[in-house]
Amino acid sequence: MLKVNGDRLWSTLMEMARIGGTPIGGVRRLALTEEDAAGRMLFSKWCLEAGMTLSVDRVGNLFARRAGRSANASPVASGSHLDTQPEGGRFDGVYGVLAALEVVRTMNDAGIETDKPFEIVVWTNEEGARFTPAMLGSAAYAGVMPLEQALAAQDASGVSVAQALSAIGYCGEREVPGAVFDAYFEAHIEQGPILEESGVPIGVVTGGQAIRWLDVRVKGQAAHAGTTPMRFRRDAMFAASEMALALEALATEFAPNGLVTIGEIGVRNASRNTIAADLTFTVDLRHHEDAHIEAMEAAVRDRFQAIAGRRGVAVEIAQHWVSPAMPFDAVCVAAVQDAVTALDYPNQRIVSGAGHDAIHVAKHCPTAMIFIPCVDGLSHNEAEDALPEDCTRGADVLLNAVLARIGCSLPDTLPA
């Protein structure tokens, strides 16, 4: 089995981490900022040095292409994203991009020609930290989101995706929705503790779980904190607090696969000595099965309305984003499993708990993912970390899964 150059991969990861690097070892490289542009430029430089050609589509997705013997064949693709959370880590997303680059470098070292072309994709705004929803570029590419909607999305300062693309010079011409890949493979850190807890270096990902984002608004009545007896209050904060506890209790009813999170909360016209009257918060629901996440959302709505009624407040609940459970292609998953088995790496099957670009791409073409552990299961954090040997093993699996799909003959003698 052919293997990658792990030292080279690690060096590439560390060099990219310097762009937007934070003082304590994390990365701040928000989508379509100057830092994101610098990361794209460095990646593009490496791709050109590897003999690849570059193109950009109308939502800013960046493609690097290694030619195949059949110029008209649909490419096998791999990639992820270079944008990060505001206080993100060195591996989330970027590992998948640079593992794919290492696949190309290894094929070049070995003198491998492939029947089909190979493309590395850098997807725009995967994180959703600057523009919402998350996975915006892959959604537009796969036809899940209209291009006009993606370009009109705005950040907190009112800057649209279209304006941000223009500012960094990434208004491309490649069509959106995009042409269908022959297959798409994405390598990624797990972003959770399961693989590390099991002592397993490779996760063969069978699909992604369902995700629902809800926006909740609780309306009470503003009043003086010192003159209003408790029995007369319509306090939006205490109502929302009870809703939060009800949400936490709901997760136990759908354990172990049901997950709930309140990630953002805000009080309009907040004042230290005024009863909160207008409060908003977000709800993130996740489950492996669509039927269960439907039941979770229905329970949220029923319980929040009941709490609001008892406390004399009003509650509004709106869906912000829906991502159904997505099984990956059985043939692509088998290619990953065959690769990891031939390499004799310990592995287990796993469902992705996080949203990934592969979830959208799977609606467009055959898709699979490869997970590697992250230290302490930590991600979306400046302390996010992965072991060099795990990064290497994941790239080895990616390489051999791609080779099985792309059509090639290995030379009699491979480089040591």
C-alpha positions, 0 to 999 in steps of 0.5 A, a space after each residue: 500500500 502506498 503511504 504519504 510523507 507524514 513529515 511533509 504533511 505536518 510541516 504544511 499544516 504548521 505553516 498554514 497555521 501561522 496565517 491568522 495564528 493567535 498568541 496561544 496557538 490557535 487560529 483566527 481566519 474568518 471566511 473571506 477576510 484578508 487572513 482567509 485570502 492569505 491562506 488561499 494564496 499559500 494553498 494556491 502556491 503549493 498547488 501550482 508547485 505541484 503542477 495543478 491548475 486553479 479555478 474559482 466558482 461564483 461563490 468563491 469555492 476554490 478548485 485545484 485540478 491534477 489532470 487525468 488521462 481522460 480530460 473529459 472524465 468527471 474528477 474524483 475530488 477531496 477537500 474541506 475548508 480553510 476558514 475557522 471559528 473566531 478562536 479556532 484551531 489548526 486542524 478543523 477543515 484545513 486538515 482535509 484540504 492539506 491531506 488532499 494536497 499531500 495525496 497529490 504530492 505523493 502521487 507526483 513522487 510516485 509518478 502515478 498517472 490517473 484515468 480521472 482528474 483529481 480536484 482539491 476543493 476549498 469550500 467557502 464559509 464552512 464554519 458559519 462564524 462570519 456568514 450564516 448558514 454554515 457550509 454555505 459554499 458547498 450548499 450553493 455548489 450542490 444546489 441546496 441553496 440558490 446562488 443569489 441567496 448565498 451571495 446575499 448573506 451578510 455578516 454582523 457588519 452588513 457586509 454581504 458574501 458578494 461584497 466580501 468576495 469582491 474585496 479579496 478578489 475571489 469572484 470566480 466564473 465557474 458555474 454554480 451549482 457545479 458539475 457533478 464529481 465522480 466521487 468526493 472524499 473528505 478527511 477531517 478531525 472527529 471534533 469529538 471524543 469517541 475515537 480517542 476514547 476507543 483508542 482507534 486512529 481511524 473513523 470510517 464515517 457512514 453519514 451525518 446526523 440531522 441538525 436543526 437550528 431554531 431561533 427563539 424570542 421570549 417577550 415579557 414586560 420591562 419594569 423596575 427591578 426595585 419596585 416590582 414584586 416578584 408576583 407581578 413580573 413577566 420576566 423573559 430571562 427567568 422564563 428563558 432559564 426554565 426553557 433552557 432547563 427543559 431543553 437539557 432534560 429533553 436530551 436525556 429522553 433522546 439519549 445517547 444520540 440526542 444533543 441540545 445546545 444553546 449557543 447564543 443569548 441576548 437581551 434587547 435594551 438590557 439594563 442592570 436594574 430593569 426586568 428583561 422584557 425581550 430576549 433571544 436565544 438559539 437552539 441547536 438540536 442534533 440526532 442520528 435519525 430524522 424522525 427523532 429530531 422531528 420529535 425533539 423539535 415538536 417537544 421543544 415547541 410544546 414545552 416552551 409554549 407551556 412555560 411561556 403560558 405559565 409565566 405570562 410571556 410570549 414565545 416565538 420559535 422559528 427554524 433557522 436552518 435544517 440539515 436532514 440526516 445524510 447517509 454516505 454512498 455505500 461504494 465510497 464508504 467501502 473504498 475507505 473501509 478497504 483502504 483502512 483494512 489493507 493498511 491494517 489500521 485499527 478503525 471503527 464506523 462512526 456517524 458524524 456529529 458535526 456538519 461538514 461540507 461532505 453532507 451537502 456534497 453527498 446530495 450531489 455525488 457519491 461521498 464518504 468521510 474519514 475521521 481522525 482523533 483530536 486530542 481530548 475531543 476538543 475542537 472550535 477551540 484554540 487548544 484544538 490538537 491532533 497527533 502527527 501520526 494520526 494525521 499521517 494515517 488519515 492521509 494514508 487512508 484518503 490516498 488509497 481510497 482515492 486511488 481505488 476510485 480514480 483508476 490508475 496503475 502503480 509503478 513497479 517500484 515505489 519511492 521509499 
